[in-house]
Amino acid sequence: MVVLQLLLAVLALSVDQMFSSRFGALGVVCLFLLGAGIKARNTACLSTGAVIFVLLMVQA
């Protein structure tokens, strides 16, 4: 169980690092909103994060 949590933490940090290097601060905000929306089951945060993600993808 501890190994799985460690692997997930490393994966989350690497994804965050990739997003912040490619998409900047808005990418980090997007990941935060998506994560908070999924964890809290809040559709407003999830939708906002998804819209920001789509806008970042269109821009790239």
C-alpha positions as CSV (number, residue, x, y, z in Angstrom):
1,M,0.0,0.0,0.0
2,V,2.8,2.4,0.9
3,V,4.6,1.6,-2.4
4,L,1.5,2.4,-4.4
5,Q,1.1,5.7,-2.6
6,L,4.7,6.5,-3.3
7,L,4.4,5.7,-7.0
8,L,1.2,7.8,-7.3
9,A,2.9,10.7,-5.6
10,V,5.9,10.5,-8.0
11,L,3.5,10.2,-11.0
12,A,1.5,13.2,-9.8
13,L,4.7,15.3,-9.4
14,S,6.0,14.4,-12.8
15,V,2.7,15.2,-14.4
16,D,2.6,18.5,-12.6
17,Q,6.2,19.3,-13.6
18,M,5.4,18.5,-17.3
19,F,2.3,20.7,-17.2
20,S,4.0,23.6,-15.6
21,S,6.9,23.5,-18.0
22,R,4.7,23.2,-21.1
23,F,1.6,25.3,-20.2
24,G,2.9,27.5,-17.3
25,A,0.9,28.6,-14.3
26,L,-2.4,28.2,-16.1
27,G,-1.6,24.5,-16.6
28,V,-1.0,24.1,-12.8
29,V,-4.4,25.8,-12.1
30,C,-6.0,23.5,-14.6
31,L,-4.6,20.4,-12.9
32,F,-5.7,21.8,-9.5
33,L,-9.2,22.4,-10.6
34,L,-9.5,19.0,-12.2
35,G,-8.1,17.3,-9.2
36,A,-10.3,19.2,-6.7
37,G,-13.4,18.7,-8.9
38,I,-12.9,14.9,-9.1
39,K,-12.0,14.5,-5.4
40,A,-14.9,16.7,-4.2
41,R,-17.3,15.6,-6.9
42,N,-17.8,19.3,-7.7
43,T,-19.0,19.7,-11.3
44,A,-18.3,23.5,-11.3
45,C,-14.5,23.0,-10.6
46,L,-14.4,20.0,-12.9
47,S,-16.0,21.9,-15.8
48,T,-13.8,25.0,-15.3
49,G,-10.7,22.8,-15.3
50,A,-11.9,21.0,-18.4
51,V,-12.5,24.3,-20.2
52,I,-9.1,25.6,-19.3
53,F,-7.5,22.4,-20.4
54,V,-9.3,22.6,-23.8
55,L,-8.2,26.2,-24.2
56,L,-4.6,25.3,-23.5
57,M,-4.7,22.4,-26.0
58,V,-6.2,24.6,-28.7
59,Q,-3.5,27.2,-28.0
60,A,-0.7,24.7,-28.3
